[in-house]
Amino acid sequence: MGGYYNERALSAAQNEDRRLSVTHVMNRRTLLAGTAALGLGATLAPDAMAQAAAPALKGGKPLRVALLADFVNYDPHQFSSQNAIVMRNLYDTLIEYDDAGKPVPALAQSFQIAPDNMSVTIVLRQGVTFHSGAALTSADLDATLKKANDPKTGKNVFPTMAPVKDWMVVDDKTVRLNFKQKVPDKQVTDLLQFMFVIAKDTVDSAETKVNGTGPFTVAERVLGQRLRLAANPKYWRAKQPILSEVVFTVFSDNESAAAALESKAVDMIFGGGARQAVRLRTAGFQLHQGQGQLVQVLRINTTRAPFDNEKFRQAFNYLIDRAAILRVGYAGLGEVTALPWAPANPAADRSYDKTYAFDIAKGQALLKQSGLTAAQMSDWKLLVNGGDQDSVAISQVVQNALKRAGIDIQLELKQGSEYVDALLGGKFNATFGGVGNVQKFPTRVTTNSIYRVVNNPVLGNPNPHKAYVEAIERVNSAFGTADIKAAYGALNKALVDSSFGIATNTYDVFITVAAKNVGGFTKDIDSLLVLRTVGFTS
């Protein structure tokens, strides 16, 4: 149910990632020394994300991966749940985060944040080539930044570019980004970590053509059926990837994917449901959960009646049975939350969970204040990803709870691209979808379509919720403990008051269930699939 980063919202499938067993190598002393030398910047230890992969791991045969949905396209700036399989396997970002949340090098061998926090200077790694054989240069980063900074092409990366005023190509390997105002360090590193670099000659055709620097290349694509990746023989990380080939096969449902794993027709499942994953773990398979928690959100189109009525929307803060949704949709793997933050997010405030606990009576009081008739309150449908059983189940939980409050609605089931088009095009009254980046800097939530402050595909442009937009701006410009705390508080209040998204629960995204002989999984802060270190133990 969501993305994304990553945005998980493009698919309402329940997913959790994998707990990874391989150790990240990071020269902390070098990182700290670089930070001291550069003030508020950082020089990163070479290839600090490289895995101390077990020597026993082998890659002489294809890794067969079962999927529950086909990917949308090759554009790494479109953070849908389906695209999670290609983003870090075909492309690399400027930096990555290690298990402790510290920045480590990727395509940027170093970066330096200016002492006044008004710019960051990026030095690209030497010796990196794209799949085409062309060398990575500042011209590629320049083209990528132009794409990311365009509201028509930037997709989920565009909101992250909001603090950027402009940038300058200093030389063949150096680019400096200038900010509109002082930007917190974590917001800067989040931006760099989010930036998948695309070759300049394919930046305009990224949806259909792949020319990244990633560990794999596309060998075969059969729409709706399978994707075959081959190892990139010139990949810049030493001894990676381990696998020579990866074959993704799309299955129609959790049950058929699980049957394929149990019969050894596939080696792992990526993106399966929680209940099936728990069952398979009990049967002896590996179940991996990751760092990149998402939050399930009832997305509300406030431009449509009856949701253009604020009191009616606010009632849903009480009318959602979050505990039931967590139990039914996620096998209890996660936590209830009334705000769109994972526990690690600095804006998280657990007091909201108690204030807005499931309470039919309080919800009905707000419904009465809305002034709407019973017929008006029931005159809408809940859009559901009909291709995902868990989505259907939690939508039924909500349907039943609303009926108890006097709201009698129907479910509108759509599948595949039809559902995605409705979700991203704002062609719905309300629908469930997860949101990503909720474990990072709070304003990263704006990378999700429903939370965008500019060019929001659901709520329109300008964003109609002024208090929310102002609260986002306040967080972006807050420095000092007191100001930051107040800014977070104002944002949380604006989220609940505007009620265009009703958070229900956190969950680990992109569950990976694997056979015992598959190892070398790598953690990713967004829980994207990373296969460069994966191999077979036998």
C-alpha positions as CSV (number, residue, x, y, z in Angstrom):
1,M,0.0,0.0,0.0
2,G,2.3,2.8,-0.9
3,G,6.0,3.7,-1.9
4,Y,8.1,5.1,-1.8
5,Y,9.8,5.7,-1.3
6,N,9.9,5.8,-2.4
7,E,5.9,6.3,-3.1
8,R,4.3,3.2,-1.9
9,A,1.0,4.8,-2.8
10,L,1.1,3.8,-6.4
11,S,0.3,0.3,-5.3
12,A,-1.9,-0.6,-2.4
13,A,-0.2,-4.0,-1.9
14,Q,1.1,-4.7,1.6
15,N,4.8,-5.0,1.5
16,E,7.6,-5.2,4.0
17,D,11.4,-5.4,3.3
18,R,14.0,-7.7,4.4
19,R,16.2,-7.8,7.5
20,L,19.6,-8.0,6.1
21,S,22.5,-10.1,7.4
22,V,25.5,-8.5,5.6
23,T,27.7,-5.9,7.3
24,H,28.1,-2.5,5.9
25,V,31.8,-1.3,5.9
26,M,32.3,2.3,6.9
27,N,35.5,4.1,7.9
28,R,33.9,6.2,10.7
29,R,37.2,7.9,11.6
30,T,37.7,9.0,8.0
31,L,34.2,10.3,7.8
32,L,34.6,12.3,11.1
33,A,38.0,13.6,10.0
34,G,36.5,14.8,6.7
35,T,33.6,16.4,8.5
36,A,36.0,18.3,10.8
37,A,38.1,19.4,7.8
38,L,35.2,20.7,5.9
39,G,33.2,22.3,8.7
40,L,29.6,21.3,8.0
41,G,30.5,19.2,5.0
42,A,31.7,15.6,4.7
43,T,34.4,13.8,2.8
44,L,33.2,10.2,2.4
45,A,35.3,7.1,2.8
46,P,35.7,5.4,-0.6
47,D,33.0,2.8,-1.3
48,A,31.9,2.8,2.3
49,M,28.7,0.9,1.4
50,A,30.6,-2.0,0.0
51,Q,29.5,-5.3,1.6
52,A,31.8,-7.7,3.4
53,A,30.0,-10.3,1.5
54,A,30.5,-13.9,2.6
55,P,33.0,-15.6,0.3
56,A,30.6,-18.5,0.0
57,L,28.1,-16.5,-2.0
58,K,27.8,-17.5,-5.6
59,G,26.1,-16.2,-8.6
60,G,26.5,-18.8,-11.3
61,K,22.7,-19.3,-11.8
62,P,19.8,-16.8,-12.2
63,L,18.1,-15.5,-9.2
64,R,14.3,-16.1,-9.7
65,V,12.2,-13.5,-8.1
66,A,8.4,-13.5,-7.8
67,L,6.5,-10.2,-7.9
68,L,2.9,-9.4,-7.2
69,A,2.8,-6.5,-9.7
70,D,4.6,-5.5,-12.8
71,F,6.8,-2.4,-12.6
72,V,5.5,0.9,-14.0
73,N,8.4,2.1,-16.0
74,Y,12.2,2.6,-15.9
75,D,12.2,6.2,-14.6
76,P,14.1,6.2,-11.3
77,H,12.4,9.5,-10.3
78,Q,9.0,7.8,-10.2
79,F,9.0,6.2,-6.8
80,S,6.2,3.7,-7.0
81,S,6.2,0.4,-5.1
82,Q,6.4,-1.5,-8.4
83,N,9.5,0.5,-9.5
84,A,11.3,-0.6,-6.3
85,I,12.7,-3.6,-8.1
86,V,14.6,-1.5,-10.8
87,M,15.7,1.7,-9.1
88,R,18.8,0.6,-7.2
89,N,19.5,-2.2,-9.6
90,L,19.7,-0.1,-12.8
91,Y,20.8,3.2,-11.2
92,D,22.8,4.7,-8.4
93,T,22.3,7.8,-6.2
94,L,24.8,10.5,-5.2
95,I,25.0,9.1,-1.7
96,E,23.4,6.4,0.4
97,Y,22.7,6.0,4.1
98,D,24.3,3.2,6.2
99,D,22.5,1.2,8.9
100,A,23.0,4.0,11.4
101,G,21.6,6.7,9.0
102,K,25.0,8.2,8.2
103,P,25.8,9.4,4.7
104,V,28.2,7.2,2.7
105,P,29.5,7.6,-0.8
106,A,27.9,6.4,-4.0
107,L,28.2,8.4,-7.2
108,A,29.4,11.4,-5.2
109,Q,32.8,10.5,-3.7
110,S,32.4,13.6,-1.5
111,F,30.2,16.5,-0.7
112,Q,30.6,19.7,1.3
113,I,27.8,21.7,2.9
114,A,28.8,25.4,3.2
115,P,29.1,26.8,6.7
116,D,26.1,29.0,6.1
117,N,24.0,26.1,4.9
118,M,23.3,28.0,1.7
119,S,24.9,25.6,-0.7
120,V,26.4,22.1,-1.1
121,T,29.3,21.2,-3.4
122,I,29.3,17.7,-4.9
123,V,32.4,15.9,-6.3
124,L,31.5,13.0,-8.6
125,R,33.4,9.7,-8.4
126,Q,36.1,8.9,-10.9
127,G,35.9,5.9,-13.1
128,V,32.2,5.4,-13.3
129,T,30.5,4.6,-16.6
130,F,26.9,4.3,-17.7
131,H,25.6,1.1,-19.3
132,S,26.3,2.8,-22.7
133,G,30.0,3.0,-21.8
134,A,30.0,6.8,-21.5
135,A,31.8,8.2,-18.4
136,L,29.8,9.9,-15.7
137,T,30.4,13.6,-15.7
138,S,28.9,16.8,-14.3
139,A,26.9,17.2,-17.5
140,D,24.9,14.1,-16.6
141,L,24.2,15.4,-13.1
142,D,23.2,18.7,-14.6
143,A,20.7,17.1,-17.0
144,T,19.3,15.0,-14.1
145,L,18.9,18.1,-11.9
146,K,17.0,19.8,-14.8
147,K,14.7,16.9,-15.1
148,A,14.2,16.7,-11.3
149,N,13.5,20.5,-11.1
150,D,10.8,20.4,-13.7
151,P,7.3,19.9,-12.3
152,K,6.3,18.0,-15.5
153,T,9.2,15.6,-15.4
154,G,10.6,15.6,-11.9
155,K,7.8,13.4,-10.5
156,N,8.5,12.3,-6.9
157,V,11.9,14.0,-6.9
158,F,10.5,17.4,-7.8
159,P,9.2,18.3,-4.3
160,T,12.7,17.5,-2.9
161,M,14.2,20.1,-5.1
162,A,12.1,22.8,-3.5
163,P,15.0,24.4,-1.5
164,V,17.2,24.6,-4.5
165,K,17.6,28.0,-6.0
166,D,20.0,27.1,-8.8
167,W,23.2,25.1,-9.4
168,M,26.5,25.6,-11.2
169,V,28.7,23.1,-13.0
170,V,32.1,24.0,-11.6
171,D,34.1,21.5,-13.6
172,D,33.8,18.1,-15.2
173,K,33.3,16.3,-11.9
174,T,32.0,19.1,-9.6
175,V,28.6,20.7,-9.2
176,R,27.5,23.2,-6.6
177,L,23.8,23.5,-5.6
178,N,22.7,26.9,-4.2
179,F,19.7,27.1,-1.9
180,K,17.0,29.7,-1.5
181,Q,17.5,29.8,2.2
182,K,19.5,28.0,4.9
183,V,18.8,24.3,4.6
184,P,19.3,21.8,7.5
185,D,22.1,19.3,7.0
186,K,19.7,16.3,7.0
187,Q,17.5,17.9,4.4
188,V,20.6,18.3,2.2
189,T,21.7,14.7,2.6
190,D,18.2,13.5,2.0
191,L,18.2,15.4,-1.3
192,L,21.5,13.8,-2.4
193,Q,20.4,10.4,-1.3
194,F,17.2,10.8,-3.4
195,M,19.0,11.8,-6.6
196,F,19.3,8.9,-9.0
197,V,21.6,10.1,-11.8
198,I,20.5,9.4,-15.4
199,A,22.7,9.7,-18.5
200,K,22.2,13.1,-20.2
201,D,21.4,11.4,-23.6
202,T,18.5,9.4,-22.1
203,V,17.2,11.8,-19.5
204,D,14.2,12.7,-21.6
205,S,13.3,9.1,-22.4
206,A,13.9,7.6,-18.9
207,E,10.5,5.9,-18.8
208,T,11.3,3.6,-21.7
209,K,15.1,3.6,-22.1
210,V,17.6,2.6,-19.4
211,N,21.1,4.2,-19.2
212,G,22.1,4.2,-15.6
213,T,25.3,3.4,-13.7
214,G,23.7,0.5,-11.8
215,P,24.9,-3.1,-11.3
216,F,22.5,-4.6,-13.8
217,T,21.3,-3.9,-17.3
218,V,18.0,-4.8,-19.0
219,A,18.3,-8.1,-21.0
220,E,14.6,-8.8,-21.6
221,R,11.3,-7.2,-21.0
222,V,7.9,-8.9,-21.5
223,L,5.2,-6.5,-20.4
224,G,3.1,-7.9,-17.6
225,Q,5.0,-11.1,-17.4
226,R,8.7,-10.8,-16.7
227,L,11.9,-8.7,-16.6
228,R,15.3,-10.2,-17.0
229,L,18.4,-8.3,-15.8
230,A,22.0,-9.1,-16.6
231,A,25.1,-8.2,-14.6
232,N,26.8,-4.9,-15.6
233,P,30.4,-6.1,-16.4
234,K,31.8,-2.6,-15.9
235,Y,30.1,-1.8,-12.6
236,W,32.2,0.5,-10.5
237,R,31.8,-1.3,-7.2
238,A,34.5,-4.0,-7.0
239,K,33.3,-7.7,-7.2
240,Q,29.7,-6.6,-7.6
241,P,27.2,-7.7,-8.6
242,I,27.6,-11.3,-7.5
243,L,24.7,-12.6,-9.6
244,S,25.1,-12.9,-13.3
245,E,21.3,-12.7,-14.0
246,V,18.0,-11.9,-12.2
247,V,14.6,-12.9,-13.6
248,F,11.5,-11.2,-12.2
249,T,8.2,-13.0,-12.8
250,V,4.8,-11.4,-12.2
251,F,2.3,-13.6,-10.3
252,S,-1.4,-12.9,-10.1
253,D,-1.6,-13.3,-6.3
254,N,0.2,-14.1,-3.0
255,E,-0.9,-17.7,-3.0
256,S,0.5,-18.5,-6.5
257,A,3.8,-16.8,-5.6
258,A,4.0,-18.7,-2.4
259,A,3.3,-22.0,-4.1
260,A,6.1,-21.2,-6.6
261,L,8.5,-20.6,-3.7
262,E,7.5,-23.7,-1.9
263,S,7.9,-25.8,-5.0
264,K,11.3,-24.2,-5.7
265,A,10.1,-22.6,-9.0
266,V,11.4,-19.3,-7.6
267,D,14.0,-18.4,-5.1
268,M,12.3,-15.5,-3.4
269,I,9.2,-13.3,-3.3
270,F,9.5,-9.5,-3.2
271,G,6.5,-7.4,-2.2
272,G,4.2,-10.1,-0.9
273,G,1.6,-9.8,1.8
274,A,2.3,-9.9,5.5
275,R,0.0,-12.8,6.4
276,Q,1.5,-15.1,3.7
277,A,5.0,-14.0,4.7
278,V,4.4,-15.0,8.3
279,R,3.1,-18.4,7.2
280,L,6.1,-19.0,5.0
281,R,8.5,-18.0,7.8
282,T,6.8,-20.6,10.0
283,A,7.4,-23.1,7.2
284,G,11.2,-22.4,7.4
285,F,11.8,-19.6,4.8
286,Q,13.7,-16.4,5.5
287,L,11.6,-13.3,6.1
288,H,13.4,-10.0,5.9
289,Q,12.1,-6.7,7.1
290,G,13.8,-3.4,6.4
291,Q,14.5,0.1,7.6
292,G,12.1,2.0,5.3
293,Q,8.8,2.0,7.1
294,L,5.9,3.5,5.3
295,V,2.6,4.8,6.7
296,Q,-0.7,3.7,5.4
297,V,-2.9,6.7,4.7
298,L,-6.5,7.2,3.7
299,R,-6.0,9.7,0.9
300,I,-8.9,12.1,0.6
301,N,-9.7,14.2,-2.5
302,T,-10.8,17.4,-0.8
303,T,-11.9,18.9,-4.2
304,R,-14.9,16.5,-4.3
305,A,-18.1,16.4,-2.3
306,P,-18.6,15.5,0.4
307,F,-14.9,15.8,1.3
308,D,-14.9,19.5,0.5
309,N,-16.5,19.8,3.9
310,E,-13.8,20.2,6.5
311,K,-15.8,18.8,9.5
312,F,-16.8,15.8,7.5
313,R,-13.1,15.0,6.8
314,Q,-12.0,15.7,10.3
315,A,-14.6,13.1,11.6
316,F,-12.5,10.4,9.8
317,N,-9.7,10.9,12.4
318,Y,-12.0,9.1,14.8
319,L,-13.9,6.8,12.4
320,I,-10.9,4.8,11.3
321,D,-10.3,1.6,13.3
322,R,-6.5,1.7,13.1
323,A,-5.9,-1.4,15.2
324,A,-8.2,-3.5,13.1
325,I,-6.5,-2.3,9.9
326,L,-3.1,-3.2,11.3
327,R,-4.4,-6.6,12.3
328,V,-6.3,-7.4,9.1
329,G,-4.0,-5.8,6.6
330,Y,-0.5,-6.4,8.1
331,A,-0.8,-9.4,10.4
332,G,0.0,-7.0,13.2
333,L,3.5,-6.0,11.8
334,G,3.6,-2.3,12.5
335,E,2.2,0.4,14.8
336,V,-1.0,2.4,14.8
337,T,-0.4,6.1,14.1
338,A,-2.6,9.2,13.6
339,L,0.2,11.1,11.9
340,P,2.1,10.2,8.7
341,W,5.4,9.6,10.5
342,A,7.4,6.5,11.2
343,P,8.6,6.4,14.9
344,A,12.1,7.5,13.8
345,N,10.9,10.7,12.2
346,P,11.7,13.8,14.4
347,A,8.2,15.1,14.0
348,A,6.5,11.9,15.4
349,D,4.2,12.7,18.3
350,R,2.6,9.6,19.9
351,S,0.1,11.7,21.9
352,Y,-1.9,12.1,18.7
353,D,-2.5,8.3,18.7
354,K,-4.4,8.6,21.9
355,T,-6.2,11.9,21.1
356,Y,-7.5,10.5,17.8
357,A,-8.2,6.9,18.8
358,F,-11.1,5.1,17.2
359,D,-14.3,6.6,18.7
360,I,-17.6,6.4,16.8
361,A,-19.3,8.9,19.1
362,K,-16.6,11.6,18.6
363,G,-16.7,11.0,14.9
364,Q,-20.5,11.3,14.8
365,A,-20.3,14.6,16.7
366,L,-18.2,16.1,13.9
367,L,-20.4,14.6,11.2
368,K,-23.3,16.5,12.8
369,Q,-21.3,19.7,12.8
370,S,-20.7,19.2,9.1
371,G,-24.3,20.0,8.4
372,L,-24.5,17.2,5.7
373,T,-27.5,14.9,5.3
374,A,-27.1,11.2,5.7
375,A,-27.5,10.9,1.9
376,Q,-24.8,13.4,1.2
377,M,-22.4,11.7,3.6
378,S,-22.9,8.4,1.8
379,D,-22.8,9.7,-1.7
380,W,-19.2,8.6,-2.6
381,K,-17.2,5.4,-3.3
382,L,-14.0,4.2,-1.7
383,L,-11.4,3.4,-4.5
384,V,-9.7,0.1,-3.8
385,N,-6.8,-1.7,-5.5
386,G,-8.8,-4.8,-6.4
387,G,-5.7,-6.6,-7.4
388,D,-4.5,-6.8,-3.8
389,Q,-6.5,-8.9,-1.3
390,D,-5.1,-7.0,1.8
391,S,-6.3,-3.7,0.3
392,V,-9.8,-5.1,-0.2
393,A,-9.8,-6.4,3.4
394,I,-8.8,-3.2,5.1
395,S,-11.3,-1.2,2.9
396,Q,-14.0,-3.5,4.1
397,V,-12.9,-2.8,7.7
398,V,-13.4,0.9,7.0
399,Q,-16.7,0.3,5.2
400,N,-18.1,-1.5,8.1
401,A,-16.9,1.1,10.7
402,L,-18.4,3.9,8.6
403,K,-21.7,2.1,8.4
404,R,-21.8,2.0,12.2
405,A,-21.5,5.8,12.1
406,G,-24.3,6.2,9.6
407,I,-22.2,6.4,6.4
408,D,-23.2,3.7,3.9
409,I,-20.7,3.5,1.0
410,Q,-19.7,1.2,-1.8
411,L,-16.2,0.0,-2.7
412,E,-14.9,0.8,-6.2
413,L,-12.5,-1.9,-7.2
414,K,-9.9,-1.2,-9.9
415,Q,-6.8,-3.1,-10.8
416,G,-3.4,-2.5,-12.4
417,S,-2.8,0.6,-14.5
418,E,-6.5,1.5,-14.1
419,Y,-6.0,1.9,-10.4
420,V,-2.7,3.7,-10.7
421,D,-4.2,6.2,-13.2
422,A,-7.1,6.9,-10.9
423,L,-4.8,7.3,-7.9
424,L,-2.3,9.6,-9.5
425,G,-4.9,11.5,-11.5
426,G,-7.0,12.3,-8.5
427,K,-9.9,10.4,-10.0
428,F,-11.2,9.3,-6.6
429,N,-13.0,10.5,-3.5
430,A,-10.9,8.5,-1.1
431,T,-8.5,5.6,-1.3
432,F,-5.9,3.9,0.7
433,G,-2.2,4.2,-0.2
434,G,1.1,4.1,1.7
435,V,3.4,7.1,1.8
436,G,7.2,6.9,1.9
437,N,10.1,8.9,3.2
438,V,8.4,9.2,6.5
439,Q,11.5,8.1,8.4
440,K,13.5,11.1,7.1
441,F,13.4,14.8,7.3
442,P,9.7,15.7,7.9
443,T,9.2,17.7,4.7
444,R,10.2,14.7,2.6
445,V,6.6,13.7,3.0
446,T,5.9,16.1,0.2
447,T,7.5,13.7,-2.3
448,N,4.2,11.7,-2.1
449,S,1.6,12.9,-4.5
450,I,-1.2,13.6,-1.9
451,Y,1.2,15.6,0.2
452,R,2.8,17.7,-2.5
453,V,2.7,21.5,-1.8
454,V,3.1,22.4,-5.5
455,N,1.5,20.7,-8.5
456,N,-0.4,18.3,-6.4
457,P,-2.1,15.9,-8.9
458,V,-5.0,15.3,-6.6
459,L,-5.7,18.6,-4.8
460,G,-4.5,20.9,-7.6
461,N,-2.3,23.9,-7.9
462,P,-2.2,26.0,-5.7
463,N,-2.6,23.6,-2.9
464,P,-5.9,24.5,-1.2
465,H,-4.6,23.8,2.3
466,K,-2.8,27.0,3.1
467,A,-2.0,26.2,6.7
468,Y,-0.3,22.9,5.7
469,V,1.8,24.6,3.0
470,E,2.9,27.3,5.4
471,A,3.8,24.7,8.0
472,I,5.9,22.8,5.5
473,E,7.8,26.1,4.7
474,R,8.2,26.7,8.4
475,V,9.8,23.3,9.0
476,N,12.2,23.9,6.1
477,S,13.4,27.2,7.5
478,A,13.5,26.3,11.2
479,F,16.9,26.4,13.1
480,G,17.4,26.1,16.8
481,T,15.7,23.6,19.1
482,A,12.8,25.7,20.2
483,D,11.9,26.9,16.6
484,I,12.2,23.3,15.3
485,K,9.9,21.9,17.9
486,A,7.3,24.6,17.3
487,A,7.5,24.0,13.6
488,Y,6.9,20.3,13.9
489,G,4.0,21.0,16.2
490,A,2.5,23.4,13.7
491,L,2.9,20.9,10.9
492,N,1.2,18.1,12.9
493,K,-1.7,20.4,13.8
494,A,-2.1,21.4,10.2
495,L,-2.2,17.8,9.0
496,V,-5.0,16.9,11.4
497,D,-7.0,20.1,10.8
498,S,-6.8,19.8,7.0
499,S,-7.4,16.0,7.1
500,F,-6.7,15.4,3.4
501,G,-4.8,12.3,4.6
502,I,-5.8,10.1,7.6
503,A,-2.8,8.0,8.7
504,T,-3.6,4.6,10.1
505,N,-0.5,2.6,10.8
506,T,3.2,2.1,10.0
507,Y,4.4,-1.0,8.3
508,D,7.7,-2.4,6.9
509,V,7.7,-2.2,3.2
510,F,8.5,-4.8,0.6
511,I,8.6,-8.0,2.5
512,T,11.2,-10.3,1.1
513,V,10.7,-14.0,1.7
514,A,13.6,-16.2,0.4
515,A,14.8,-19.7,0.3
516,K,17.5,-20.7,2.8
517,N,20.2,-20.7,0.1
518,V,19.9,-17.0,-0.8
519,G,22.0,-14.6,1.1
520,G,23.8,-11.2,1.1
521,F,20.8,-8.9,1.4
522,T,21.6,-5.3,1.8
523,K,19.6,-2.8,3.9
524,D,18.3,0.3,2.2
525,I,16.8,3.2,4.1
526,D,13.9,3.3,1.6
527,S,13.6,-0.5,1.6
528,L,14.2,-0.6,-2.2
529,L,15.4,-3.9,-3.6
530,V,19.2,-4.0,-3.7
531,L,20.6,-7.1,-5.5
532,R,24.2,-6.2,-6.1
533,T,25.4,-8.1,-3.0
534,V,22.9,-11.0,-3.2
535,G,24.1,-14.5,-4.1
536,F,23.6,-18.2,-3.4
537,T,25.1,-20.0,-0.5
538,S,24.8,-23.3,-2.3
